Structure formats: C-alpha cells, structure tokens
Amino acid sequence: FRWLAVIIGFIGILVITEPGISELNIYYVYPIIFCLGLSYVAITIRQLSSTEPVWLIGLFFSIAILIIGVFSFFIEGWVSPNLRDLFLLSMVGILGGLANLWLSQSYKYSEVSLVTPLKYLALVFAIIFGYFIWSEVPTIKTLLGALLVIISSFIIFKREMTLKKRLAVSRHE
C-alpha cells in the first residue's frame, strides 16, 4: 500500500510540475541530485536518531547550512536586507529550524518510507498559500495533481491506522 501511495503521489507531483524534455539542459540534473541527497539525509537521520538526541541532529544540520550559506555569500556577494526582508528571513530561519526538528522527530518514531511521501503535502500547502497570499490561481492540472497527492497521503494514513489496530489486537490476545 505504501508503494501504491508513493506512486500515486509521484504521479500527482508530475501532473503539478508538468515536466517536459523540449528544453532539457544540464540544470535538470540538480533536482535528481537533490532527491538522492534528501533520501540519504532521511535514512541517516533515522539511523542517528536511535543514538543521538533530535535537537543535536537539528543543531548540526543548521550549522552545516550556515557554513554553506556563508560560502555562497562569497560567490554571489552580500546584499544587506531592509528591516522587512530581515524579519521575513528570520521567520524563514526560525520556522525552517522548527520544521527540521519536527521532521527529524518523525523520522525517529516512524519509518522513512512512511514519512517521506507525506512531505508531498508541502506542495499542496504551497498552492494554498500561493492562492491566498499572492493571488495565484491554480490550473486544473495543479488541482488534479494536488488531489492525487492528498489521496496518496490518505492511503498511507489509512493503511497505518489499520496496521496499528491489527498490532494492538494481536498484543491483547
């Protein structure tokens, strides 16, 4: 059921992003590298969380991102943000750090194959926020893809609830 949900969610993402090969270039390799790296990070967090506290994993992750960010300033150059941008960047940092902690916690208590497909829901929230904050009207394809992502998440939740009930019944017998 999980693999079915992953496939349905992946199809939903494909519908939303509408990838094509007409303008294929070297930059299409970056998302593949990102996905491979993200998979490695998820599995590593799962393994590390059995021996290390989640806050420590999050702290080292944040330090690594900070170091990479500092190097990018040398490459791209520094532009001083105004107060509004500084506030928004600070909120992104704080909320991103909290999200990272919660994601690490979820990897600690659940399998990577269960948590990772649920991250597709971020795209659904991006569509919702895009509509309400920037007045972006989603296309029919975007809404269809979002529906597939929601269905895949529902399949995972339903399956996990069923397995939990079976496990609870077998423990009481």
Secondary structure, 3 states (H helix, E strand, C coil): CHHHHHHHHHHHHHHHHCCCCCCCCHHHHHHHHHHHHHHHHHHHHHHHCCCCCHHHHHHHHHHHHHHHHHHHHHHHCCCCCCHHHHHHHHHHHHHHHHHHHHHHHHHHHCCHHHHHHHCCHHHHHHHHHHHHHHCCCCCHHHHHHHHHHHHHHHHHHHHHHHHHHHHHHHHHC
